[in-house]
Amino acid sequence: MIDWYEQYIEPEIRSIVHLLRDNGVNTESSCGHEMTVQCQVITDGFVQHVDNLLFNNGYRHYTITIEIDRCNGHLYPTMDITFKKEVKDD
């Protein structure tokens, strides 16, 4: 069986994407070179959920940016998570 993460997600960001998706976060795109993950924002408290998830799993050096676009009369919220060089504390 083909491992979707191995086939489609760059190694540098793979564990983060896996963690987010395993915990109900819909990731839309990721880039290992830029160390970014783009996710859908769902409801109130969701950003806190993502922050707690990352922090409780040892990640300390990241920025969460929320952007809300309007497209064809609908709101399209998205969240980008950018990780610094030192992604995870040991």
N, CA, C and O atoms as a Tinker XYZ file with bonds, in Angstrom:
   360  protein
     1  N      0.841000   -1.175000    0.000000    73     2
     2  CA     0.000000    0.000000    0.000000    64     1     3
     3  C      0.893000    1.248000    0.000000    63     2     4     5
     4  O      1.903000    1.300000    0.702000    81     3
     5  N      0.513000    2.228000   -0.780000    73     3     6
     6  CA     1.284000    3.466000   -0.904000    64     5     7
     7  C      1.000000    4.357000    0.309000    63     6     8     9
     8  O     -0.156000    4.538000    0.693000    81     7
     9  N      2.047000    4.906000    0.904000    73     7    10
    10  CA     1.916000    5.849000    2.017000    64     9    11
    11  C      1.698000    7.240000    1.437000    63    10    12    13
    12  O      2.602000    7.820000    0.836000    81    11
    13  N      0.489000    7.772000    1.622000    73    11    14
    14  CA     0.118000    9.073000    1.070000    64    13    15
    15  C      1.080000   10.156000    1.525000    63    14    16    17
    16  O      1.497000   10.987000    0.718000    81    15
    17  N      1.438000   10.163000    2.800000    73    15    18
    18  CA     2.343000   11.189000    3.336000    64    17    19
    19  C      3.711000   11.108000    2.661000    63    18    20    21
    20  O      4.287000   12.135000    2.301000    81    19
    21  N      4.229000    9.902000    2.489000    73    19    22
    22  CA     5.547000    9.723000    1.847000    64    21    23
    23  C      5.514000   10.173000    0.395000    63    22    24    25
    24  O      6.487000   10.732000   -0.111000    81    23
    25  N      4.402000    9.929000   -0.269000    73    23    26
    26  CA     4.304000   10.243000   -1.687000    64    25    27
    27  C      4.070000   11.738000   -1.949000    63    26    28    29
    28  O      4.593000   12.278000   -2.924000    81    27
    29  N      3.294000   12.410000   -1.091000    73    27    30
    30  CA     2.858000   13.770000   -1.414000    64    29    31
    31  C      3.389000   14.877000   -0.504000    63    30    32    33
    32  O      3.321000   16.052000   -0.867000    81    31
    33  N      3.915000   14.526000    0.666000    73    31    34
    34  CA     4.345000   15.555000    1.623000    64    33    35
    35  C      5.857000   15.525000    1.755000    63    34    36    37
    36  O      6.454000   14.466000    1.950000    81    35
    37  N      6.473000   16.700000    1.648000    73    35    38
    38  CA     7.928000   16.790000    1.740000    64    37    39
    39  C      8.405000   16.368000    3.127000    63    38    40    41
    40  O      7.741000   16.654000    4.123000    81    39
    41  N      9.549000   15.692000    3.198000    73    39    42
    42  CA    10.028000   15.128000    4.466000    64    41    43
    43  C     10.181000   16.153000    5.590000    63    42    44    45
    44  O      9.927000   15.830000    6.750000    81    43
    45  N     10.590000   17.373000    5.269000    73    43    46
    46  CA    10.850000   18.380000    6.294000    64    45    47
    47  C      9.585000   18.773000    7.073000    63    46    48    49
    48  O      9.676000   19.191000    8.227000    81    47
    49  N      8.423000   18.642000    6.453000    73    47    50
    50  CA     7.177000   19.114000    7.056000    64    49    51
    51  C      6.202000   17.964000    7.310000    63    50    52    53
    52  O      5.122000   18.176000    7.862000    81    51
    53  N      6.573000   16.766000    6.916000    73    51    54
    54  CA     5.684000   15.605000    6.950000    64    53    55
    55  C      5.128000   15.309000    8.345000    63    54    56    57
    56  O      3.927000   15.075000    8.482000    81    55
    57  N      5.969000   15.312000    9.378000    73    55    58
    58  CA     5.482000   14.966000   10.720000    64    57    59
    59  C      4.471000   15.997000   11.229000    63    58    60    61
    60  O      3.536000   15.645000   11.948000    81    59
    61  N      4.654000   17.248000   10.865000    73    59    62
    62  CA     3.720000   18.294000   11.288000    64    61    63
    63  C      2.379000   18.117000   10.586000    63    62    64    65
    64  O      1.330000   18.189000   11.227000    81    63
    65  N      2.404000   17.885000    9.273000    73    63    66
    66  CA     1.162000   17.667000    8.519000    64    65    67
    67  C      0.435000   16.443000    9.069000    63    66    68    69
    68  O     -0.785000   16.462000    9.235000    81    67
    69  N      1.176000   15.396000    9.347000    73    67    70
    70  CA     0.593000   14.167000    9.890000    64    69    71
    71  C     -0.079000   14.446000   11.238000    63    70    72    73
    72  O     -1.206000   14.009000   11.469000    81    71
    73  N      0.604000   15.165000   12.119000    73    71    74
    74  CA     0.055000   15.516000   13.428000    64    73    75
    75  C     -1.224000   16.327000   13.280000    63    74    76    77
    76  O     -2.227000   16.023000   13.926000    81    75
    77  N     -1.202000   17.344000   12.446000    73    75    78
    78  CA    -2.377000   18.192000   12.258000    64    77    79
    79  C     -3.550000   17.397000   11.705000    63    78    80    81
    80  O     -4.661000   17.487000   12.228000    81    79
    81  N     -3.316000   16.622000   10.655000    73    79    82
    82  CA    -4.404000   15.863000   10.020000    64    81    83
    83  C     -4.960000   14.786000   10.945000    63    82    84    85
    84  O     -6.166000   14.542000   10.958000    81    83
    85  N     -4.091000   14.142000   11.719000    73    83    86
    86  CA    -4.549000   13.118000   12.662000    64    85    87
    87  C     -5.405000   13.706000   13.778000    63    86    88    89
    88  O     -6.111000   12.977000   14.474000    81    87
    89  N     -5.341000   15.023000   13.947000    73    87    90
    90  CA    -6.101000   15.675000   14.998000    64    89    91
    91  C     -7.189000   16.594000   14.453000    63    90    92    93
    92  O     -7.576000   17.561000   15.109000    81    91
    93  N     -7.679000   16.291000   13.254000    73    91    94
    94  CA    -8.855000   16.953000   12.711000    64    93    95
    95  C     -8.631000   18.269000   12.000000    63    94    96    97
    96  O     -9.590000   18.992000   11.730000    81    95
    97  N     -7.367000   18.604000   11.686000    73    95    98
    98  CA    -7.073000   19.848000   10.989000    64    97    99
    99  C     -6.950000   19.543000    9.502000    63    98   100   101
   100  O     -6.116000   18.731000    9.101000    81    99
   101  N     -7.777000   20.191000    8.683000    73    99   102
   102  CA    -7.733000   19.970000    7.240000    64   101   103
   103  C     -6.627000   20.829000    6.629000    63   102   104   105
   104  O     -6.795000   22.036000    6.451000    81   103
   105  N     -5.509000   20.206000    6.314000    73   103   106
   106  CA    -4.410000   20.926000    5.676000    64   105   107
   107  C     -4.687000   20.991000    4.177000    63   106   108   109
   108  O     -5.138000   20.018000    3.571000    81   107
   109  N     -4.409000   22.151000    3.592000    73   107   110
   110  CA    -4.669000   22.351000    2.170000    64   109   111
   111  C     -3.400000   22.265000    1.341000    63   110   112   113
   112  O     -3.410000   21.765000    0.217000    81   111
   113  N     -2.304000   22.760000    1.910000    73   111   114
   114  CA    -1.022000   22.688000    1.213000    64   113   115
   115  C      0.083000   22.822000    2.242000    63   114   116   117
   116  O     -0.136000   23.289000    3.360000    81   115
   117  N      1.284000   22.400000    1.841000    73   115   118
   118  CA     2.435000   22.532000    2.731000    64   117   119
   119  C      3.687000   22.660000    1.877000    63   118   120   121
   120  O      3.704000   22.271000    0.709000    81   119
   121  N      4.735000   23.213000    2.482000    73   119   122
   122  CA     6.000000   23.375000    1.782000    64   121   123
   123  C      7.122000   23.133000    2.784000    63   122   124   125
   124  O      7.252000   23.867000    3.764000    81   123
   125  N      7.922000   22.118000    2.543000    73   123   126
   126  CA     9.042000   21.809000    3.414000    64   125   127
   127  C     10.144000   22.838000    3.323000    63   126   128   129
   128  O     10.810000   23.123000    4.318000    81   127
   129  N     10.350000   23.404000    2.138000    73   127   130
   130  CA    11.399000   24.412000    1.946000    64   129   131
   131  C     11.078000   25.686000    2.723000    63   130   132   133
   132  O     11.952000   26.263000    3.371000    81   131
   133  N      9.820000   26.120000    2.656000    73   131   134
   134  CA     9.386000   27.331000    3.358000    64   133   135
   135  C      8.958000   27.040000    4.788000    63   134   136   137
   136  O      8.794000   27.960000    5.590000    81   135
   137  N      8.774000   25.748000    5.114000    73   135   138
   138  CA     8.284000   25.306000    6.425000    64   137   139
   139  C      6.942000   25.959000    6.759000    63   138   140   141
   140  O      6.768000   26.547000    7.826000    81   139
   141  N      5.995000   25.839000    5.818000    73   139   142
   142  CA     4.658000   26.384000    6.022000    64   141   143
   143  C      3.604000   25.311000    5.776000    63   142   144   145
   144  O      3.797000   24.390000    4.982000    81   143
   145  N      2.500000   25.457000    6.472000    73   143   146
   146  CA     1.333000   24.605000    6.263000    64   145   147
   147  C      0.128000   25.518000    6.173000    63   146   148   149
   148  O     -0.063000   26.375000    7.036000    81   147
   149  N     -0.691000   25.349000    5.140000    73   147   150
   150  CA    -1.922000   26.116000    5.008000    64   149   151
   151  C     -3.080000   25.200000    5.405000    63   150   152   153
   152  O     -3.174000   24.064000    4.942000    81   151
   153  N     -3.961000   25.713000    6.271000    73   151   154
   154  CA    -5.064000   24.920000    6.808000    64   153   155
   155  C     -6.365000   25.686000    6.688000    63   154   156   157
   156  O     -6.366000   26.914000    6.601000    81   155
   157  N     -7.475000   24.958000    6.682000    73   155   158
   158  CA    -8.782000   25.589000    6.747000    64   157   159
   159  C     -9.070000   25.967000    8.192000    63   158   160   161
   160  O     -8.761000   25.211000    9.113000    81   159
   161  N     -9.664000   27.145000    8.386000    73   159   162
   162  CA   -10.107000   27.585000    9.699000    64   161   163
   163  C    -11.594000   27.273000    9.790000    63   162   164   165
   164  O    -12.362000   27.634000    8.898000    81   163
   165  N    -11.999000   26.611000   10.850000    73   163   166
   166  CA   -13.375000   26.134000   10.903000    64   165   167
   167  C    -14.266000   26.986000   11.811000    63   166   168   169
   168  O    -15.190000   27.629000   11.312000    81   167
   169  N    -14.029000   27.011000   13.092000    73   167   170
   170  CA   -14.929000   27.692000   14.023000    64   169   171
   171  C    -14.150000   28.389000   15.129000    63   170   172   173
   172  O    -12.925000   28.291000   15.211000    81   171
   173  N    -14.894000   29.099000   15.983000    73   171   174
   174  CA   -14.289000   29.713000   17.166000    64   173   175
   175  C    -13.561000   28.636000   17.969000    63   174   176   177
   176  O    -14.035000   27.506000   18.085000    81   175
   177  N    -12.436000   28.991000   18.506000    73   175   178
   178  CA   -11.661000   28.057000   19.307000    64   177   179
   179  C    -10.737000   27.179000   18.497000    63   178   180   181
   180  O     -9.881000   26.499000   19.063000    81   179
   181  N    -10.891000   27.177000   17.176000    73   179   182
   182  CA   -10.082000   26.299000   16.333000    64   181   183
   183  C     -8.614000   26.692000   16.367000    63   182   184   185
   184  O     -7.745000   25.823000   16.439000    81   183
   185  N     -8.324000   27.993000   16.315000    73   183   186
   186  CA    -6.936000   28.454000   16.332000    64   185   187
   187  C     -6.284000   28.060000   17.657000    63   186   188   189
   188  O     -5.131000   27.628000   17.679000    81   187
   189  N     -7.014000   28.208000   18.753000    73   187   190
   190  CA    -6.486000   27.800000   20.061000    64   189   191
   191  C     -6.230000   26.305000   20.087000    63   190   192   193
   192  O     -5.231000   25.859000   20.650000    81   191
   193  N     -7.120000   25.523000   19.485000    73   191   194
   194  CA    -6.936000   24.069000   19.398000    64   193   195
   195  C     -5.637000   23.733000   18.669000    63   194   196   197
   196  O     -4.863000   22.894000   19.129000    81   195
   197  N     -5.399000   24.385000   17.534000    73   195   198
   198  CA    -4.188000   24.133000   16.755000    64   197   199
   199  C     -2.951000   24.565000   17.537000    63   198   200   201
   200  O     -1.947000   23.852000   17.555000    81   199
   201  N     -3.018000   25.720000   18.177000    73   199   202
   202  CA    -1.883000   26.194000   18.972000    64   201   203
   203  C     -1.579000   25.228000   20.113000    63   202   204   205
   204  O     -0.418000   24.883000   20.333000    81   203
   205  N     -2.598000   24.790000   20.838000    73   203   206
   206  CA    -2.394000   23.818000   21.920000    64   205   207
   207  C     -1.806000   22.515000   21.393000    63   206   208   209
   208  O     -0.902000   21.946000   22.004000    81   207
   209  N     -2.317000   22.043000   20.262000    73   207   210
   210  CA    -1.828000   20.807000   19.662000    64   209   211
   211  C     -0.345000   20.895000   19.347000    63   210   212   213
   212  O      0.419000   19.995000   19.696000    81   211
   213  N      0.066000   21.962000   18.697000    73   211   214
   214  CA     1.479000   22.127000   18.345000    64   213   215
   215  C      2.340000   22.300000   19.593000    63   214   216   217
   216  O      3.372000   21.645000   19.734000    81   215
   217  N      1.912000   23.187000   20.505000    73   215   218
   218  CA     2.694000   23.467000   21.706000    64   217   219
   219  C      2.839000   22.217000   22.569000    63   218   220   221
   220  O      3.933000   21.930000   23.056000    81   219
   221  N      1.763000   21.477000   22.763000    73   219   222
   222  CA     1.800000   20.269000   23.590000    64   221   223
   223  C      2.614000   19.143000   22.966000    63   222   224   225
   224  O      2.954000   18.173000   23.644000    81   223
   225  N      2.928000   19.264000   21.681000    73   223   226
   226  CA     3.765000   18.271000   21.004000    64   225   227
   227  C      5.183000   18.781000   20.783000    63   226   228   229
   228  O      5.924000   18.225000   19.972000    81   227
   229  N      5.569000   19.842000   21.502000    73   227   230
   230  CA     6.954000   20.290000   21.515000    64   229   231
   231  C      7.325000   21.390000   20.549000    63   230   232   233
   232  O      8.471000   21.841000   20.552000    81   231
   233  N      6.392000   21.842000   19.718000    73   231   234
   234  CA     6.705000   22.904000   18.768000    64   233   235
   235  C      6.620000   24.251000   19.487000    63   234   236   237
   236  O      5.651000   24.506000   20.201000    81   235
   237  N      7.621000   25.115000   19.308000    73   235   238
   238  CA     7.666000   26.382000   20.024000    64   237   239
   239  C      7.864000   27.593000   19.112000    63   238   240   241
   240  O      7.512000   28.710000   19.490000    81   239
   241  N      8.405000   27.394000   17.955000    73   239   242
   242  CA     8.838000   28.515000   17.113000    64   241   243
   243  C      8.026000   28.563000   15.824000    63   242   244   245
   244  O      8.472000   28.095000   14.777000    81   243
   245  N      6.820000   29.138000   15.917000    73   243   246
   246  CA     5.949000   29.219000   14.750000    64   245   247
   247  C      5.066000   30.452000   14.845000    63   246   248   249
   248  O      4.881000   31.025000   15.919000    81   247
   249  N      4.530000   30.844000   13.711000    73   247   250
   250  CA     3.591000   31.956000   13.619000    64   249   251
   251  C      2.324000   31.451000   12.947000    63   250   252   253
   252  O      2.385000   30.762000   11.929000    81   251
   253  N      1.182000   31.794000   13.514000    73   251   254
   254  CA    -0.110000   31.450000   12.918000    64   253   255
   255  C     -0.715000   32.735000   12.366000    63   254   256   257
   256  O     -0.880000   33.715000   13.093000    81   255
   257  N     -1.046000   32.723000   11.075000    73   255   258
   258  CA    -1.642000   33.879000   10.416000    64   257   259
   259  C     -3.006000   33.483000    9.874000    63   258   260   261
   260  O     -3.139000   32.466000    9.193000    81   259
   261  N     -4.017000   34.288000   10.177000    73   259   262
   262  CA    -5.375000   34.035000    9.693000    64   261   263
   263  C     -5.703000   35.062000    8.616000    63   262   264   265
   264  O     -5.445000   36.254000    8.778000    81   263
   265  N     -6.270000   34.586000    7.524000    73   263   266
   266  CA    -6.720000   35.474000    6.446000    64   265   267
   267  C     -8.128000   35.055000    6.059000    63   266   268   269
   268  O     -8.414000   33.868000    5.903000    81   267
   269  N     -8.995000   36.029000    5.906000    73   267   270
   270  CA   -10.363000   35.739000    5.494000    64   269   271
   271  C    -10.635000   36.483000    4.194000    63   270   272   273
   272  O    -10.650000   37.713000    4.162000    81   271
   273  N    -10.848000   35.727000    3.128000    73   271   274
   274  CA   -11.154000   36.287000    1.815000    64   273   275
   275  C    -12.651000   36.140000    1.549000    63   274   276   277
   276  O    -13.306000   35.236000    2.068000    81   275
   277  N    -13.165000   37.037000    0.741000    73   275   278
   278  CA   -14.536000   36.897000    0.263000    64   277   279
   279  C    -14.470000   36.561000   -1.217000    63   278   280   281
   280  O    -13.850000   37.279000   -2.002000    81   279
   281  N    -15.116000   35.463000   -1.591000    73   279   282
   282  CA   -15.090000   34.999000   -2.973000    64   281   283
   283  C    -16.506000   34.592000   -3.378000    63   282   284   285
   284  O    -17.102000   33.709000   -2.761000    81   283
   285  N    -17.033000   35.227000   -4.399000    73   283   286
   286  CA   -18.381000   34.928000   -4.896000    64   285   287
   287  C    -19.434000   34.980000   -3.787000    63   286   288   289
   288  O    -20.349000   34.157000   -3.742000    81   287
   289  N    -19.289000   35.953000   -2.904000    73   287   290
   290  CA   -20.276000   36.125000   -1.842000    64   289   291
   291  C    -20.071000   35.261000   -0.621000    63   290   292   293
   292  O    -20.860000   35.340000    0.321000    81   291
   293  N    -19.036000   34.435000   -0.605000    73   291   294
   294  CA   -18.787000   33.540000    0.521000    64   293   295
   295  C    -17.466000   33.898000    1.196000    63   294   296   297
   296  O    -16.511000   34.319000    0.544000    81   295
   297  N    -17.433000   33.721000    2.510000    73   295   298
   298  CA   -16.183000   33.917000    3.234000    64   297   299
   299  C    -15.330000   32.663000    3.110000    63   298   300   301
   300  O    -15.830000   31.543000    3.220000    81   299
   301  N    -14.043000   32.862000    2.882000    73   299   302
   302  CA   -13.108000   31.750000    2.766000    64   301   303
   303  C    -11.971000   31.993000    3.763000    63   302   304   305
   304  O    -10.991000   32.665000    3.440000    81   303
   305  N    -12.104000   31.444000    4.976000    73   303   306
   306  CA   -11.043000   31.637000    5.960000    64   305   307
   307  C     -9.925000   30.615000    5.759000    63   306   308   309
   308  O    -10.184000   29.447000    5.468000    81   307
   309  N     -8.714000   31.057000    5.913000    73   307   310
   310  CA    -7.579000   30.150000    5.797000    64   309   311
   311  C     -6.545000   30.516000    6.860000    63   310   312   313
   312  O     -6.488000   31.656000    7.321000    81   311
   313  N     -5.744000   29.548000    7.233000    73   311   314
   314  CA    -4.740000   29.739000    8.262000    64   313   315
   315  C     -3.411000   29.216000    7.735000    63   314   316   317
   316  O     -3.337000   28.105000    7.211000    81   315
   317  N     -2.367000   30.020000    7.877000    73   315   318
   318  CA    -1.015000   29.599000    7.522000    64   317   319
   319  C     -0.216000   29.456000    8.801000    63   318   320   321
   320  O     -0.287000   30.312000    9.683000    81   319
   321  N      0.542000   28.379000    8.904000    73   319   322
   322  CA     1.441000   28.168000   10.028000    64   321   323
   323  C      2.849000   28.130000    9.460000    63   322   324   325
   324  O      3.159000   27.282000    8.624000    81   323
   325  N      3.699000   29.037000    9.906000    73   323   326
   326  CA     5.076000   29.107000    9.438000    64   325   327
   327  C      5.989000   28.766000   10.602000    63   326   328   329
   328  O      5.904000   29.369000   11.672000    81   327
   329  N      6.854000   27.802000   10.386000    73   327   330
   330  CA     7.762000   27.324000   11.419000    64   329   331
   331  C      9.145000   27.933000   11.217000    63   330   332   333
   332  O      9.609000   28.074000   10.085000    81   331
   333  N      9.795000   28.292000   12.312000    73   331   334
   334  CA    11.147000   28.815000   12.265000    64   333   335
   335  C     12.127000   27.652000   12.071000    63   334   336   337
   336  O     11.706000   26.496000   12.066000    81   335
   337  N     13.402000   27.931000   11.916000    73   335   338
   338  CA    14.422000   26.903000   11.699000    64   337   339
   339  C     14.382000   25.849000   12.813000    63   338   340   341
   340  O     14.394000   24.649000   12.538000    81   339
   341  N     14.335000   26.305000   14.072000    73   339   342
   342  CA    14.271000   25.377000   15.195000    64   341   343
   343  C     12.807000   25.003000   15.390000    63   342   344   345
   344  O     12.106000   25.618000   16.194000    81   343
   345  N     12.347000   23.993000   14.654000    73   343   346
   346  CA    10.921000   23.663000   14.611000    64   345   347
   347  C     10.431000   23.114000   15.944000    63   346   348   349
   348  O      9.367000   23.509000   16.420000    81   347
   349  N     11.189000   22.212000   16.549000    73   347   350
   350  CA    10.703000   21.511000   17.722000    64   349   351
   351  C     11.759000   21.506000   18.812000    63   350   352   353
   352  O     12.939000   21.282000   18.542000    81   351
   353  N     11.331000   21.755000   20.055000    73   351   354
   354  CA    12.246000   21.657000   21.189000    64   353   355
   355  C     12.372000   20.189000   21.579000    63   354   356   357
   356  O     11.401000   19.436000   21.507000    81   355
   357  N     13.544000   19.795000   21.984000    73   355   358
   358  CA    13.750000   18.401000   22.427000    64   357   359
   359  C     13.528000   18.265000   23.904000    63   358   360
   360  O     13.657000   17.169000   24.449000    81   359
